[in-house]
Amino acid sequence: MKKDYIRFFALSLVFLGVAIAFYAQGGVPIGRFLLFFISGAACGVNLAQGIISLRKS
């Protein structure tokens, strides 16, 4: 049994960590906001792929 879903969950945690690290309250520059937004989206995509992969195995 191949455990491909572990890779997706690990990447999801990495992107979630980046999103949390760059989150700031108040006046946020556009670059930091884009990094936060893209990291959050990548986290969600990787989490969904991990769940799909887990169900297939």
Beta strands, then each sheet from edge to edge (+ up, - down):
end
